Amino acid sequence: MTLSLPLDLAKSTPESASDITLDANHLKKSYGRGKRRFEAVRDVSLQLFAGEVLAFLGPNGAGKTTTIKMMSGLVRPDAGQVRIDGLDPHRQSGALKRVGAVLEGNRNLYWRLTPLENIEYFGGLRQVPRRIARQRGEHLLEQFGLSDKYKTPVQKLSRGMQQKLAIAVALVHQPTLLLLDEPTLGLDVEASETVKTLVRDVAAAGCAILLTTHQLDVAEELSDRVAIIRQGQIVAEQPTQELIQQFSGSTYRIDCGATVDPQRAQKITALGGTVASDQIHFSGDALYELLDILRPLPIKEIRQDQADLTDVFLSLIRNDRTDKR
């Protein structure tokens, strides 16, 4: 499915993916006084571009929630500034009209209302005229595959349908920035895939998405970039696949079709590899030299150890714990 966001959004969406939707610079926030003063956020800067999904990750207590509240205008920073489409959410109310939010657990839905009633109600809170909110709601429900449920109370919808509706509600006022919290938590495989497709479609339509989740496989699949925060500071911020590649080792597992003889095993050991019967572990840059040693033995498989976002995240968090010792 290709999402075509309705009406005015096509006009308000930046024409180029290089346009900055969210620009946060040198944010700082502390709580308490004197010896009890705690620095929740220390000099955090982030940019998010139109049509981009940025996964903002961190362990509990790392400063992630405080940072998001500062960026969305809910908490005033002690220092630094935020701009949403060039507007300051702490001084210009127009900036907040450009933000939509999907909270974990479908907390932005009224369960006794129908999908269309939810969209109309939340559209009204965002100063969208009722007639326009209804038009947009009907359009979104159709695109999200919920047209046949528009009169069904939300509490009778499946969890996946509720999550799709939560996204539709967040889009009714046509934001340029979408804050997305745990979009697939608790969903079955089919519903999860449907919601992930919707997220991709929303981004493809030009909306910038700030994704927060503890499901790191989802973050890896959906994000264009990753920013990881620990102890109130950004410790990694890069395109997702580039960051993963940095943590992927040059370790190879080679499965030979025959037992490696002692002479070859000795040469492989000299290169830094280990041999166990027909299995070879090798770390280094001399892979082709090792393959020359094995020739003409048959090789069934060569596998390179590849990290994932979970490996990256845990590595950085473990470094954090080591630093505290």
Backbone bond lengths (Angstrom), bond angles and torsions (degrees), N, CA, C in turn:
res aa  C-N    CA-C-N  psi(-1)  N-CA   C-N-CA  omega(-1)  CA-C   N-CA-C  phi
1 M - - - 1.455 - - 1.522 109.75 -
2 T 1.311 116.21 134.94 1.459 121.74 174.28 1.508 108.68 -105.32
3 L 1.298 117.25 123.65 1.450 121.83 -177.59 1.509 109.78 -85.84
4 S 1.310 115.00 126.09 1.463 120.77 173.30 1.513 106.80 -113.45
5 L 1.331 117.07 98.49 1.451 119.76 -175.67 1.521 109.36 -66.51
6 P 1.330 116.98 141.44 1.458 121.32 -165.09 1.511 115.14 -79.02
7 L 1.318 113.60 162.27 1.445 124.93 165.62 1.520 114.89 48.93
8 D 1.342 117.17 -120.51 1.460 121.46 -166.54 1.523 114.12 -73.38
9 L 1.342 118.69 -14.87 1.456 119.07 -174.98 1.518 111.56 -61.68
10 A 1.317 116.69 -36.10 1.463 119.13 179.89 1.526 110.94 -60.52
11 K 1.334 116.86 -28.19 1.461 120.57 179.46 1.524 111.47 -81.28
12 S 1.365 115.76 -34.56 1.461 118.63 -174.85 1.506 112.91 -87.69
13 T 1.335 117.58 -15.36 1.454 120.27 -179.63 1.525 110.36 -72.46
14 P 1.341 119.51 132.24 1.465 121.43 178.00 1.514 110.83 -56.93
15 E 1.309 116.40 142.78 1.454 120.67 -176.54 1.514 112.22 -73.71
16 S 1.309 117.21 -27.07 1.454 120.91 -175.43 1.517 110.62 -117.48
17 A 1.362 116.42 141.52 1.459 120.84 178.48 1.511 111.78 -66.94
18 S 1.344 117.54 -11.57 1.459 120.77 179.12 1.524 111.74 -82.63
19 D 1.354 118.51 -9.00 1.457 121.38 179.51 1.527 110.23 -70.17
20 I 1.311 116.66 135.60 1.453 121.69 -178.04 1.526 109.56 -86.26
21 T 1.334 116.67 121.29 1.455 121.03 175.74 1.522 110.61 -89.30
22 L 1.328 117.14 -47.47 1.457 122.66 179.10 1.516 109.50 -118.40
23 D 1.318 115.84 127.51 1.462 121.01 -179.97 1.532 108.01 -133.21
24 A 1.325 116.20 103.59 1.465 122.03 179.85 1.521 108.42 -112.24
25 N 1.328 116.44 128.23 1.460 120.36 -174.02 1.530 111.56 -128.95
26 H 1.340 115.15 123.06 1.468 123.60 170.59 1.530 112.93 52.80
27 L 1.340 115.68 47.08 1.455 120.10 -179.83 1.523 111.03 -74.18
28 K 1.342 115.27 136.16 1.462 121.59 176.77 1.519 108.65 -136.31
29 K 1.342 115.40 143.36 1.457 119.77 176.82 1.522 109.43 -152.93
30 S 1.343 115.48 129.14 1.459 121.86 177.88 1.517 109.56 -125.99
31 Y 1.334 115.26 154.04 1.451 121.87 176.90 1.529 108.83 -126.45
32 G 1.327 116.57 149.16 1.451 120.94 178.48 1.522 111.95 82.90
33 R 1.348 114.37 179.38 1.458 120.19 -178.44 1.523 110.39 -137.16
34 G 1.312 114.39 159.08 1.458 120.41 175.19 1.514 112.34 57.99
35 K 1.334 114.69 -132.74 1.464 119.52 -178.57 1.526 112.31 -68.05
36 R 1.330 116.61 -20.10 1.466 120.70 179.95 1.524 112.33 -91.40
37 R 1.313 116.70 3.58 1.471 120.58 179.47 1.517 110.30 -67.36
38 F 1.312 114.65 130.35 1.468 121.09 -177.73 1.520 109.83 -125.45
39 E 1.324 116.60 125.32 1.471 121.68 178.19 1.532 108.89 -86.20
40 A 1.315 116.33 101.97 1.463 120.87 -179.18 1.520 111.51 -76.14
41 V 1.336 116.24 -39.08 1.469 121.64 -179.55 1.517 107.88 -134.31
42 R 1.344 115.22 129.91 1.462 119.99 -175.70 1.531 110.43 -126.83
43 D 1.305 115.88 98.08 1.470 121.78 172.48 1.526 113.01 60.02
44 V 1.325 115.89 58.73 1.467 121.51 179.04 1.525 110.32 -96.82
45 S 1.316 116.33 129.14 1.461 122.46 175.13 1.525 108.97 -127.36
46 L 1.324 116.37 134.24 1.467 121.95 178.65 1.523 109.63 -146.41
47 Q 1.312 115.53 146.30 1.460 121.79 171.20 1.526 108.81 -126.34
48 L 1.315 115.33 144.23 1.459 121.05 178.25 1.517 107.81 -134.45
49 F 1.316 115.63 131.16 1.452 121.52 -172.76 1.532 111.52 -103.78
50 A 1.319 115.59 155.64 1.454 121.24 178.80 1.526 110.33 -57.47
51 G 1.331 116.14 133.59 1.456 121.29 178.26 1.511 114.47 78.86
52 E 1.342 117.79 8.44 1.460 122.02 -176.29 1.528 110.56 -108.71
53 V 1.340 115.66 145.95 1.460 121.88 173.13 1.527 107.89 -108.68
54 L 1.327 115.79 116.61 1.462 121.51 177.51 1.518 108.37 -108.93
55 A 1.332 117.32 119.41 1.454 121.96 175.51 1.525 108.38 -85.85
56 F 1.323 116.06 117.51 1.465 122.25 -179.54 1.524 107.07 -104.80
57 L 1.327 115.96 107.51 1.464 121.51 -168.43 1.517 111.25 -119.70
58 G 1.320 115.09 151.40 1.455 120.31 175.93 1.510 110.40 177.83
59 P 1.326 117.49 154.39 1.465 120.47 177.21 1.526 110.53 -70.46
60 N 1.324 116.32 167.23 1.458 120.01 176.16 1.526 109.93 -59.34
61 G 1.342 115.09 134.65 1.452 119.76 179.13 1.511 115.28 85.08
62 A 1.330 117.08 6.32 1.471 120.39 -177.10 1.524 113.11 -82.05
63 G 1.341 118.02 -13.01 1.460 121.04 -177.93 1.516 113.31 106.95
64 K 1.327 117.01 5.40 1.468 120.91 -176.37 1.526 111.88 -64.00
65 T 1.334 116.47 -50.29 1.463 120.24 -177.75 1.522 111.66 -63.88
66 T 1.320 117.35 -42.35 1.469 120.50 178.38 1.519 110.70 -61.44
67 T 1.323 116.77 -41.33 1.465 120.67 178.83 1.524 111.05 -62.07
68 I 1.335 116.50 -45.29 1.461 120.35 -179.69 1.528 110.55 -63.90
69 K 1.319 117.22 -39.95 1.472 120.32 178.74 1.525 110.83 -64.28
70 M 1.328 117.41 -36.85 1.465 119.28 176.52 1.520 110.66 -67.57
71 M 1.328 116.86 -40.95 1.463 119.93 -178.14 1.520 111.87 -69.43
72 S 1.336 117.46 -27.00 1.464 120.42 -178.08 1.516 112.90 -98.00
73 G 1.334 117.47 7.11 1.449 120.70 174.71 1.515 115.52 85.58
74 L 1.338 118.46 6.13 1.464 121.31 -177.63 1.523 112.73 -85.38
75 V 1.320 117.92 -27.75 1.462 122.92 178.69 1.524 107.83 -129.72
76 R 1.325 115.58 130.67 1.464 119.39 -179.50 1.528 109.63 -82.85
77 P 1.324 118.29 127.68 1.465 120.05 179.28 1.514 112.43 -69.92
78 D 1.329 116.07 151.89 1.466 120.37 173.47 1.524 110.53 -70.95
79 A 1.312 115.48 -31.35 1.469 121.57 178.63 1.516 108.34 -152.92
80 G 1.319 115.89 160.79 1.463 120.80 -179.50 1.516 111.75 95.35
81 Q 1.326 115.45 176.27 1.460 120.15 -178.26 1.516 110.79 -144.49
82 V 1.333 114.53 156.36 1.462 122.55 179.06 1.519 108.41 -127.45
83 R 1.321 116.05 139.97 1.459 121.39 173.61 1.528 108.87 -132.54
84 I 1.333 115.82 130.54 1.460 122.16 173.18 1.517 107.26 -115.78
85 D 1.299 116.39 111.51 1.470 121.34 -171.58 1.526 110.83 52.05
86 G 1.324 115.72 38.54 1.454 121.34 177.05 1.508 114.92 84.25
87 L 1.340 118.74 -2.39 1.459 122.36 -177.87 1.529 110.86 -106.22
88 D 1.330 116.45 146.62 1.458 122.91 -179.65 1.533 109.29 -89.41
89 P 1.352 118.62 113.67 1.465 119.78 -177.61 1.526 113.50 -66.12
90 H 1.329 117.87 -15.49 1.458 120.95 179.93 1.526 112.37 -90.38
91 R 1.307 116.90 -11.45 1.461 119.95 -178.67 1.529 113.06 -129.12
92 Q 1.312 117.67 -21.07 1.457 121.08 -176.10 1.522 109.09 -123.48
93 S 1.319 116.88 110.57 1.463 121.42 -176.05 1.529 112.23 -62.48
94 G 1.327 116.21 -23.63 1.461 119.26 179.02 1.518 112.76 -61.56
95 A 1.337 116.70 -25.83 1.463 120.15 179.51 1.524 110.81 -65.21
96 L 1.344 116.92 -38.51 1.465 120.52 -176.67 1.527 112.06 -70.24
97 K 1.317 116.93 -24.25 1.463 120.16 177.45 1.527 111.45 -69.74
98 R 1.323 115.94 -12.79 1.464 120.24 -179.36 1.524 112.46 -95.62
99 V 1.343 116.16 4.50 1.468 120.99 -176.42 1.520 110.18 -113.41
100 G 1.338 115.79 133.71 1.455 122.21 170.78 1.514 108.83 -120.23
101 A 1.334 116.79 155.04 1.462 119.62 -176.84 1.521 110.54 -140.19
102 V 1.335 114.90 137.46 1.462 121.71 172.91 1.518 106.49 -119.87
103 L 1.336 116.25 112.70 1.451 121.31 -175.45 1.519 111.21 -91.94
104 E 1.323 115.77 148.51 1.465 121.21 178.59 1.521 109.43 -60.03
105 G 1.334 115.67 139.98 1.460 119.94 178.07 1.521 113.86 81.47
106 N 1.334 118.05 16.67 1.463 122.41 177.90 1.529 112.16 55.33
107 R 1.331 116.29 39.08 1.456 119.51 -176.75 1.522 112.76 -74.25
108 N 1.319 118.03 -7.02 1.464 119.50 178.01 1.527 110.82 -101.71
109 L 1.350 117.26 34.94 1.458 121.95 176.21 1.530 109.41 -133.22
110 Y 1.349 115.14 146.39 1.460 120.80 170.24 1.530 108.08 -99.03
111 W 1.316 115.69 117.67 1.462 120.09 -169.32 1.526 113.88 -71.33
112 R 1.323 118.29 -22.23 1.461 119.10 -179.29 1.526 112.03 -87.20
113 L 1.315 116.68 -11.10 1.459 120.66 176.31 1.524 110.05 -88.47
114 T 1.321 116.25 159.40 1.459 121.44 175.56 1.521 109.24 -80.91
115 P 1.334 118.34 167.27 1.469 119.58 176.82 1.519 113.21 -55.42
116 L 1.310 117.62 -45.77 1.460 119.51 -178.06 1.529 110.90 -67.34
117 E 1.340 117.23 -38.13 1.465 120.13 177.63 1.529 111.09 -64.03
118 N 1.326 116.98 -38.69 1.462 120.40 176.39 1.520 110.87 -60.40
119 I 1.328 115.94 -46.87 1.463 120.13 -178.26 1.526 110.48 -63.66
120 E 1.337 117.13 -43.22 1.458 120.53 179.21 1.531 110.94 -63.88
121 Y 1.334 117.31 -42.05 1.461 121.17 -177.57 1.526 110.67 -64.73
122 F 1.332 116.43 -50.41 1.463 119.10 -177.79 1.523 111.25 -71.55
123 G 1.318 116.89 -27.61 1.453 119.31 172.50 1.518 110.96 -63.31
124 G 1.339 116.32 -40.42 1.456 120.36 177.66 1.515 112.03 -62.89
125 L 1.340 116.83 -39.51 1.466 119.81 177.25 1.526 111.55 -62.46
126 R 1.319 116.12 -26.29 1.466 120.91 178.75 1.524 112.11 -96.34
127 Q 1.335 116.48 19.03 1.469 123.29 177.88 1.536 113.45 61.94
128 V 1.328 116.33 29.18 1.459 120.12 173.30 1.529 107.66 -89.52
129 P 1.322 119.79 123.47 1.464 121.12 178.54 1.529 111.46 -54.34
130 R 1.324 116.27 144.67 1.470 120.01 -172.52 1.522 112.18 -58.09
131 R 1.324 116.35 -41.41 1.471 118.72 -178.93 1.524 110.72 -61.87
132 I 1.332 116.86 -42.48 1.467 120.51 -179.90 1.521 110.22 -70.14
133 A 1.344 116.67 -39.22 1.462 119.93 178.25 1.527 110.75 -60.94
134 R 1.334 116.82 -39.76 1.464 119.98 178.42 1.532 110.40 -65.77
135 Q 1.327 116.80 -43.74 1.468 119.97 179.04 1.528 110.72 -60.22
136 R 1.324 115.84 -47.05 1.453 119.66 179.86 1.523 110.59 -65.32
137 G 1.340 116.34 -39.05 1.458 120.26 179.76 1.512 111.91 -62.13
138 E 1.308 117.27 -45.38 1.472 120.76 178.91 1.520 110.52 -62.10
139 H 1.336 115.35 -39.46 1.464 120.23 179.74 1.528 110.53 -65.82
140 L 1.335 117.20 -46.17 1.460 121.13 -178.97 1.527 111.53 -66.22
141 L 1.325 116.86 -42.34 1.465 119.84 179.58 1.519 111.01 -62.12
142 E 1.321 116.39 -37.13 1.463 119.83 177.02 1.528 110.72 -65.46
143 Q 1.327 117.01 -45.83 1.449 120.20 -177.79 1.528 112.24 -69.91
144 F 1.324 116.76 -28.93 1.455 120.49 -179.66 1.527 112.34 -90.15
145 G 1.335 116.85 5.13 1.465 120.31 177.59 1.513 113.60 72.24
146 L 1.341 117.22 31.70 1.461 121.25 -177.55 1.527 112.60 -119.67
147 S 1.313 117.61 12.92 1.461 120.69 -175.69 1.520 112.16 -59.27
148 D 1.332 116.88 -37.37 1.461 120.14 -177.74 1.529 112.64 -77.84
149 K 1.340 116.52 -2.44 1.469 120.73 -179.39 1.529 111.84 -114.17
150 Y 1.321 117.89 13.01 1.468 118.68 -169.81 1.521 112.42 -69.13
151 K 1.350 119.10 -17.09 1.462 122.18 177.10 1.528 112.68 -105.79
152 T 1.322 117.44 4.24 1.464 121.90 -178.69 1.520 110.44 -88.80
153 P 1.335 119.24 129.49 1.465 119.78 176.41 1.526 111.28 -56.41
154 V 1.323 116.15 141.09 1.454 121.09 -175.95 1.523 111.98 -55.86
155 Q 1.349 117.24 -35.91 1.464 120.09 -177.45 1.525 113.03 -63.97
156 K 1.335 117.30 -16.07 1.456 120.65 178.68 1.530 113.07 -96.78
157 L 1.318 116.62 -0.90 1.459 120.77 177.70 1.522 110.30 -84.03
158 S 1.320 116.41 156.33 1.460 120.54 174.21 1.524 109.54 -68.87
159 R 1.337 115.34 162.93 1.473 119.50 -179.88 1.532 110.68 -60.02
160 G 1.314 116.98 -39.30 1.465 119.98 179.05 1.515 112.36 -64.36
161 M 1.329 116.70 -41.24 1.461 120.62 177.83 1.523 110.85 -64.92
162 Q 1.335 116.23 -39.87 1.462 119.73 177.86 1.522 111.49 -61.17
163 Q 1.334 115.82 -39.80 1.465 118.95 -179.15 1.532 110.45 -69.01
164 K 1.317 117.32 -39.01 1.462 119.76 175.97 1.527 110.38 -62.60
165 L 1.329 116.17 -41.11 1.463 119.83 178.62 1.528 110.78 -64.64
166 A 1.330 117.44 -38.76 1.462 120.52 178.95 1.529 111.16 -59.09
167 I 1.331 116.05 -38.62 1.465 120.01 177.14 1.525 110.44 -68.09
168 A 1.333 116.02 -42.05 1.468 119.77 178.76 1.522 110.87 -60.63
169 V 1.340 117.16 -43.35 1.466 121.51 178.64 1.530 110.69 -59.92
170 A 1.325 116.04 -41.07 1.468 120.39 -179.02 1.523 112.20 -67.65
171 L 1.323 117.32 -18.91 1.464 120.87 -177.03 1.521 113.70 -99.18
172 V 1.331 118.45 -3.93 1.456 120.33 -171.63 1.523 112.11 -61.61
173 H 1.327 117.91 -33.36 1.467 119.58 179.87 1.524 111.55 -93.75
174 Q 1.331 116.13 10.08 1.462 123.73 173.32 1.527 112.86 58.96
175 P 1.331 116.61 61.51 1.469 120.34 -179.95 1.523 111.00 -72.61
176 T 1.317 115.59 158.44 1.457 120.07 172.46 1.525 111.35 -98.35
177 L 1.354 116.20 -12.82 1.458 122.12 177.90 1.519 108.57 -128.13
178 L 1.340 116.98 125.26 1.456 122.23 179.23 1.522 109.58 -116.18
179 L 1.346 116.09 121.55 1.462 122.01 174.81 1.517 107.45 -92.31
180 L 1.314 116.34 117.79 1.460 121.90 -171.18 1.521 109.53 -120.13
181 D 1.342 116.37 112.45 1.458 122.03 -175.42 1.526 109.91 -110.23
182 E 1.325 117.13 117.93 1.470 124.00 176.19 1.535 112.14 47.45
183 P 1.327 118.36 61.18 1.468 120.14 -172.88 1.525 114.68 -67.83
184 T 1.340 118.75 -21.86 1.472 120.02 -176.33 1.523 113.15 -117.88
185 L 1.318 117.58 10.11 1.458 120.21 -177.07 1.528 110.71 -63.91
186 G 1.322 116.24 128.16 1.454 121.52 176.86 1.514 115.19 80.83
187 L 1.330 118.24 2.52 1.467 120.81 -179.67 1.522 110.97 -89.37
188 D 1.333 116.06 150.42 1.456 118.99 173.16 1.530 109.34 -73.94
189 V 1.310 116.49 174.34 1.468 120.66 -172.81 1.525 111.62 -59.66
190 E 1.330 117.02 -46.01 1.463 120.24 -176.94 1.525 111.40 -65.48
191 A 1.339 116.96 -45.75 1.460 120.42 179.57 1.523 111.10 -64.96
192 S 1.333 116.06 -38.33 1.462 120.35 178.59 1.521 111.03 -61.37
193 E 1.326 117.15 -44.54 1.461 120.50 179.25 1.521 111.41 -64.01
194 T 1.336 116.62 -37.32 1.458 120.40 178.63 1.523 111.11 -64.05
195 V 1.337 116.33 -44.69 1.463 120.31 -179.73 1.526 110.72 -66.03
196 K 1.333 117.42 -40.11 1.463 119.68 178.39 1.530 110.92 -62.99
197 T 1.317 116.79 -37.06 1.466 119.83 176.22 1.526 110.68 -63.15
198 L 1.332 116.50 -41.47 1.464 120.24 177.75 1.521 111.27 -61.17
199 V 1.326 116.50 -42.51 1.469 120.08 -179.92 1.518 110.13 -61.01
200 R 1.328 117.11 -44.75 1.468 120.32 178.07 1.532 110.77 -60.78
201 D 1.335 116.57 -40.98 1.459 120.41 -178.51 1.525 111.67 -66.76
202 V 1.342 116.15 -38.87 1.461 119.80 178.31 1.526 110.13 -63.32
203 A 1.327 116.78 -43.05 1.467 120.44 177.81 1.527 110.73 -64.67
204 A 1.334 116.06 -42.63 1.467 119.87 -179.43 1.521 111.73 -62.88
205 A 1.341 116.78 -26.25 1.460 120.44 178.49 1.526 112.12 -79.13
206 G 1.343 117.42 -4.01 1.460 120.56 173.53 1.509 115.64 113.40
207 C 1.333 118.44 -0.77 1.457 121.14 -178.36 1.534 109.35 -84.35
208 A 1.324 116.98 132.86 1.469 121.49 173.83 1.524 108.62 -79.23
209 I 1.329 117.29 136.40 1.466 121.06 -175.60 1.521 109.84 -124.35
210 L 1.340 115.50 125.14 1.455 121.95 172.40 1.523 106.78 -101.98
211 L 1.325 116.35 109.81 1.465 122.85 -173.19 1.518 110.00 -102.16
212 T 1.334 116.66 127.66 1.459 121.11 171.63 1.520 108.70 -120.77
213 T 1.320 116.03 133.06 1.458 120.59 -178.52 1.519 109.70 -164.77
214 H 1.336 115.01 152.50 1.466 120.60 170.70 1.525 110.67 -97.06
215 Q 1.329 116.71 -2.63 1.469 121.27 175.69 1.528 107.23 -88.54
216 L 1.317 115.74 90.77 1.457 120.19 -170.89 1.523 112.85 -68.85
217 D 1.333 117.86 -24.90 1.459 119.21 175.29 1.526 110.76 -66.79
218 V 1.331 116.65 -34.93 1.463 120.99 176.83 1.530 109.92 -68.74
219 A 1.326 116.11 -43.19 1.466 119.85 178.05 1.520 110.83 -60.52
220 E 1.330 116.68 -42.12 1.462 120.19 -179.84 1.523 111.27 -63.99
221 E 1.316 115.97 -39.06 1.465 120.35 -176.57 1.525 112.89 -73.16
222 L 1.330 117.00 -35.45 1.462 120.24 -172.20 1.524 114.43 -95.49
223 S 1.327 117.77 -27.15 1.461 119.57 -168.00 1.518 113.60 -84.94
224 D 1.325 114.73 147.12 1.459 121.92 169.39 1.527 110.35 -88.22
225 R 1.340 115.04 -37.22 1.463 120.99 177.56 1.520 109.29 -133.66
226 V 1.332 114.61 160.23 1.462 121.46 178.23 1.517 108.69 -128.44
227 A 1.322 116.31 136.45 1.462 122.10 169.92 1.522 107.20 -124.72
228 I 1.331 116.76 126.34 1.460 121.95 -178.67 1.525 108.44 -114.28
229 I 1.332 115.58 128.27 1.456 121.57 -179.15 1.525 109.84 -112.70
230 R 1.309 116.49 138.30 1.460 121.58 173.07 1.521 107.94 -144.81
231 Q 1.321 116.37 140.50 1.461 122.03 -179.33 1.528 112.50 49.12
232 G 1.345 115.39 38.06 1.450 120.27 174.53 1.508 116.23 79.30
233 Q 1.343 117.51 7.30 1.462 120.84 -179.33 1.523 110.67 -130.89
234 I 1.332 115.79 147.39 1.459 120.91 174.56 1.530 108.51 -75.10
235 V 1.328 116.49 121.34 1.464 120.11 -178.70 1.532 111.82 -106.29
236 A 1.319 117.08 -11.71 1.465 120.52 176.60 1.519 108.32 -157.36
237 E 1.315 116.19 133.87 1.464 121.12 174.91 1.523 108.03 -151.91
238 Q 1.329 115.75 108.86 1.460 121.14 -177.30 1.525 109.78 -157.69
239 P 1.331 116.97 165.11 1.461 118.61 168.33 1.532 109.77 -54.05
240 T 1.308 116.46 139.15 1.466 121.85 -170.38 1.518 112.66 -53.10
241 Q 1.315 117.32 -52.17 1.455 119.85 -175.36 1.523 112.53 -69.43
242 E 1.325 117.18 -31.67 1.471 119.45 176.69 1.523 110.91 -66.50
243 L 1.329 116.28 -40.26 1.459 120.45 178.90 1.524 110.73 -65.02
244 I 1.320 116.74 -43.61 1.462 120.53 178.98 1.523 110.71 -62.93
245 Q 1.325 115.90 -40.49 1.465 119.71 -178.60 1.527 111.13 -63.62
246 Q 1.327 117.10 -33.89 1.460 119.87 178.74 1.517 112.08 -64.13
247 F 1.325 116.13 -29.37 1.459 120.47 -178.90 1.526 112.41 -96.13
248 S 1.309 116.82 0.63 1.460 120.44 177.97 1.520 108.97 -87.55
249 G 1.285 116.80 126.06 1.457 120.77 -175.99 1.516 112.57 -79.97
250 S 1.324 115.52 169.24 1.466 121.84 175.59 1.522 108.65 -100.28
251 T 1.330 115.51 47.10 1.465 121.84 179.11 1.520 109.08 -100.89
252 Y 1.315 115.98 132.55 1.457 121.40 -177.74 1.522 110.21 -119.95
253 R 1.297 115.61 144.38 1.456 122.70 172.93 1.528 106.77 -115.14
254 I 1.304 116.39 121.61 1.462 121.50 -176.63 1.519 108.75 -116.47
255 D 1.305 114.92 125.12 1.464 121.76 179.48 1.527 107.87 -106.81
256 C 1.330 115.90 107.33 1.467 120.80 179.37 1.529 110.32 -86.27
257 G 1.288 114.35 154.86 1.464 119.11 178.65 1.515 112.90 -85.22
258 A 1.334 117.65 3.16 1.468 121.96 179.69 1.524 108.70 -152.16
259 T 1.333 115.78 159.05 1.454 120.39 178.91 1.531 110.14 -65.21
260 V 1.323 116.01 134.82 1.460 121.00 179.66 1.532 108.93 -76.59
261 D 1.328 116.49 126.49 1.464 120.51 -177.92 1.521 111.26 -71.56
262 P 1.352 117.89 159.97 1.469 121.78 -175.23 1.521 114.11 -58.04
263 Q 1.353 118.23 -37.18 1.450 120.03 -179.13 1.540 111.03 -63.48
264 R 1.322 116.15 -47.27 1.466 119.47 178.14 1.527 110.69 -65.86
265 A 1.322 117.05 -41.04 1.470 120.70 179.81 1.527 111.23 -58.58
266 Q 1.338 116.27 -37.87 1.463 119.96 179.78 1.523 110.80 -65.34
267 K 1.328 116.50 -41.82 1.464 120.67 179.35 1.542 110.76 -66.76
268 I 1.330 115.53 -38.69 1.470 119.37 179.17 1.519 110.59 -65.90
269 T 1.330 116.26 -39.93 1.467 120.67 177.87 1.525 110.72 -62.91
270 A 1.335 116.23 -37.33 1.465 120.08 179.22 1.525 111.43 -65.29
271 L 1.341 117.04 -25.83 1.472 121.32 177.22 1.530 112.00 -83.12
272 G 1.334 116.03 -7.06 1.462 119.54 -179.48 1.506 114.29 103.28
273 G 1.340 117.54 6.76 1.454 120.83 179.86 1.518 112.07 -92.21
274 T 1.321 116.41 170.26 1.457 122.45 174.59 1.515 108.73 -125.86
275 V 1.340 115.91 144.51 1.462 121.68 -176.08 1.522 109.03 -125.06
276 A 1.317 116.36 131.58 1.458 122.66 173.88 1.510 107.55 -135.31
277 S 1.334 115.34 97.52 1.468 121.76 -177.19 1.526 110.01 60.68
278 D 1.329 117.86 -110.55 1.465 121.00 -179.04 1.532 112.36 -103.55
279 Q 1.351 117.20 11.13 1.462 121.99 -178.93 1.531 110.55 -110.25
280 I 1.334 115.90 132.25 1.469 120.97 -178.78 1.528 108.88 -125.17
281 H 1.341 115.15 132.95 1.469 122.08 170.53 1.514 107.16 -110.57
282 F 1.343 115.49 131.62 1.461 118.27 -176.91 1.515 110.07 -142.98
283 S 1.333 117.36 129.84 1.461 123.38 174.97 1.525 108.51 -120.77
284 G 1.299 116.73 123.56 1.453 119.71 179.31 1.507 111.66 151.52
285 D 1.326 115.08 -175.39 1.459 121.36 -176.95 1.525 113.25 -101.74
286 A 1.336 116.78 -0.51 1.472 120.05 -174.35 1.525 111.54 -98.00
287 L 1.324 116.53 41.92 1.464 119.97 -177.38 1.526 111.58 -61.01
288 Y 1.336 117.01 -43.88 1.461 118.94 -177.08 1.527 111.27 -67.47
289 E 1.325 117.72 -32.82 1.459 120.52 175.45 1.528 110.01 -64.59
290 L 1.326 116.30 -39.60 1.458 120.02 177.65 1.530 110.89 -65.00
291 L 1.322 117.06 -40.76 1.462 120.19 179.20 1.532 111.02 -64.06
292 D 1.327 117.05 -34.73 1.462 120.24 175.35 1.532 111.18 -62.69
293 I 1.338 115.47 -37.65 1.473 119.25 178.66 1.524 110.07 -65.17
294 L 1.311 117.32 -37.59 1.466 120.91 -177.29 1.530 113.14 -74.88
295 R 1.312 117.64 -24.03 1.459 120.89 -177.78 1.519 110.66 -59.90
296 P 1.337 121.52 132.49 1.470 128.41 10.11 1.526 113.57 -102.24
297 L 1.338 118.87 26.22 1.465 119.89 178.16 1.534 110.16 -61.24
298 P 1.318 116.62 144.66 1.472 119.04 177.79 1.526 110.34 -71.36
299 I 1.319 115.84 144.86 1.465 121.63 177.30 1.529 108.25 -120.64
300 K 1.327 115.29 120.16 1.462 120.40 -177.28 1.526 111.84 -83.43
301 E 1.331 116.32 -36.23 1.463 118.23 -175.33 1.523 110.29 -162.24
302 I 1.353 116.09 142.69 1.463 123.24 170.63 1.517 107.41 -124.93
303 R 1.335 115.98 121.89 1.454 120.63 -179.35 1.525 109.53 -121.06
304 Q 1.314 116.03 134.20 1.458 120.82 174.67 1.519 108.95 -100.72
305 D 1.333 116.28 130.27 1.453 120.09 177.34 1.525 108.96 -63.25
306 Q 1.340 116.09 127.83 1.451 121.65 -176.51 1.523 109.19 -124.65
307 A 1.315 117.05 126.56 1.461 120.88 178.20 1.526 109.61 -75.55
308 D 1.314 116.39 166.19 1.451 121.66 168.99 1.523 107.69 -129.85
309 L 1.332 116.56 179.88 1.461 119.52 -175.24 1.528 111.63 -64.00
310 T 1.320 116.73 -30.54 1.464 119.88 176.40 1.521 110.52 -62.71
311 D 1.340 117.36 -43.48 1.469 120.96 177.77 1.525 110.85 -59.94
312 V 1.327 115.86 -43.79 1.462 120.84 -179.08 1.525 110.05 -62.41
313 F 1.324 115.68 -49.23 1.461 121.18 -177.49 1.533 111.05 -60.71
314 L 1.326 116.73 -48.42 1.465 120.05 -178.36 1.524 111.34 -64.40
315 S 1.323 116.50 -36.47 1.454 119.36 178.76 1.524 110.98 -62.21
316 L 1.325 116.75 -43.16 1.459 120.54 -179.71 1.526 111.89 -69.84
317 I 1.331 116.25 -37.82 1.462 119.61 179.56 1.521 110.44 -69.48
318 R 1.323 117.30 -38.15 1.465 119.78 178.24 1.524 110.50 -65.48
319 N 1.321 116.44 -35.80 1.464 119.40 174.55 1.516 110.38 -61.64
320 D 1.344 115.32 -37.45 1.453 120.50 178.54 1.527 110.12 -61.15
321 R 1.331 117.12 -45.45 1.463 120.76 -178.71 1.528 111.17 -66.74
322 T 1.344 115.31 -35.34 1.464 118.96 178.29 1.529 110.05 -65.29
323 D 1.357 115.75 -39.68 1.464 119.84 -179.30 1.523 112.08 -62.50
324 K 1.356 116.72 -28.11 1.460 119.65 -176.30 1.527 112.27 -79.70
325 R 1.319 117.78 -15.57 1.476 121.12 -177.18 1.514 111.72 -73.58
